[in-house]
Amino acid sequence: MSELTEESVQEALKDVIDPELGYNIVELGLIYGITIQDNRVDVIMTMTTPGCPATNYIQEGAHERLLSIEGIKDAHVDIVWSPPWDPSMMSDDAKQHFGFA
């Protein structure tokens, strides 16, 4: 088993795609925080809008992906609305993809 790090968790979460935008939640800037303690990972994230119809789908997808990481026995994904998401939070690649760069 490789060492579990914030970077390895972020890399795994890149497999979770926002179905409306067709882009992963990490590059979209939706991940606000990752805490790793023993066999548990807690993720704080947001959505692009408070009324996002894909909120449950994305939250469940992130949770399932976290539990599929070797060594993770428990995971929690908390959705927050503050600070509100805006396009400046996207990675440079995502900004370029969506025409913000």
C-alpha positions, 0 to 999 in steps of 0.5 A, spaced: 500 500 500 502 506 498 502 512 503 495 516 503 496 523 502 492 529 500 495 529 493 493 521 492 486 523 495 486 529 490 488 524 484 483 519 486 477 524 486 479 526 479 475 520 477 469 524 479 466 528 473 461 533 474 455 530 469 453 537 467 460 540 465 463 534 463 470 535 467 473 533 474 471 536 481 478 537 483 480 541 476 473 545 477 476 547 484 470 544 488 474 541 493 476 545 499 479 541 504 481 534 505 483 531 512 486 524 513 486 520 519 488 513 520 483 509 515 478 515 514 478 521 509 474 527 510 473 531 504 469 538 504 467 541 497 462 545 494 458 545 488 458 550 482 451 553 484 447 552 491 441 549 486 446 544 482 441 538 480 447 533 480 449 535 488 447 528 490 450 524 484 457 528 485 457 527 493 455 520 492 460 519 487 466 522 491 464 518 497 464 511 493 471 513 490 474 515 496 472 508 499 475 505 493 482 507 495 486 502 498 487 503 506 480 507 506 475 504 511 471 510 512 469 517 508 465 523 509 464 528 504 461 534 506 458 540 502 459 547 504 456 553 500 461 558 503 466 561 500 461 560 494 465 557 488 467 562 482 470 560 476 477 563 479 477 557 483 478 552 477 485 549 475 489 553 469 487 547 465 480 547 466 480 555 465 483 554 458 478 548 457 472 553 459 475 559 455 476 563 462 484 563 460 
